[in-house]
Amino acid sequence: MNEKNDRKYVLITGVAGGIGRATAQHFAEKSWWVIGINRSPFGEGFPENGTFIQADVSLEENWSDIFRQVETITGHLDALVNNAAVQITKPILETSLEEWDMVMNTNLRAIFISAKFAHPLLKAGGGGAIVNVSSVHAVATSKNIAAYAASKGGMLALTRAMAIEFAPDDIRVNAILPGAVDTPMLRAGMNRDHAGDGTIKQRLENLARKTVSGKIGKPHEIAQAIYFLADDTQSSFMTGQPMIVDGGATARLSTE
C-alpha cells in the first residue's frame, strides 16, 4: 500500500463532470488523496495528489476491478462521494425501457454497489462518510425529466437506509441536493422549455430569475457543501439527512 497513516482518502464517482471536477479539486486543496472514477477520460488537470480510474460505474462487473485498484493505493477510505449521474430529458411516454434502466443503473444502482464495496474500507479506517449527490428534483420536479427525478428520489430513501445500517461502524451517510448549477449537464438539459427560449445564456438568466437568490449555482459552491458533509470535524452529528443547496428555488411556492 502507498499510504501514510495521517493521509485521508476520498473516492469520487463522476469526477469528470462539473461538480465532480470541482469536488476533486476542493478535496485535493484540503490535502486529501483523491481517487476519481469516470466513464470518459478526465483530460488535463486531475489533482497531483490523486489517482484517476476510467470505468463505467453503471456496470456491476467493473466494480471488482475498481476496488482492486483502490486497494493498491490505500487500505482504507475516509469518504465516498457518489456523484456519477446521467439525465434523460424526454416525456415519460417517449422514454424507452433501455433509457430508464441506464438512468437507474448509473444514478441509483451504482450507489448501492459502491457502498457494498466501499464499506469494508470505510470501516477499516475507523469510520467515515458517504455523500450521495441527489438533486432538488428529488423533492420538486417538472415535466420531461421523470427518470432522473425518480432516481434522485430513490437516492434519498437509500441514504436514510444506509445511515441507519452503517451507523454502528461510525459511517455517516448524507445526501446533497443541488439546484440549478452551471454544469455541462444543466446546459445539455436546456432542450426542455422550463427556462424559456433564446440562447443558452438567456435561458440560464431566465432560470436564475426563478430562484430566490436570483442566480445559478457554481460547481465550487456544491463542492464546498460536499466537503462539509464528508469532513467529520464539521458534520459529525449529521447522518441520514438531505441538504438542499439551490439558491432558495424550493423555498418559494410555485403559486406565489
Secondary structure, 3 states (H helix, E strand, C coil): CCCCCCCCEEEEECCCCHHHHHHHHHHHHCCCEEEEEECCCCCCCCCCCEEEEECCCCCHHHHHHHHHHHHHHCCCCCEEEECCCCCCCCCHHHCCHHHHHHHHHHHHHHHHHHHHHHHHHHHHCCCEEEEEECCHHHCCCCCCCHHHHHHHHHHHHHHHHHHHHHHHHCEEEEEEEECCECCHHHHHHHHCCCCCCCCHHHHHHHHHHCCCCCCCECHHHHHHHHHHHHCHHHHCCCCCCEEEECCCHHHCCCCC
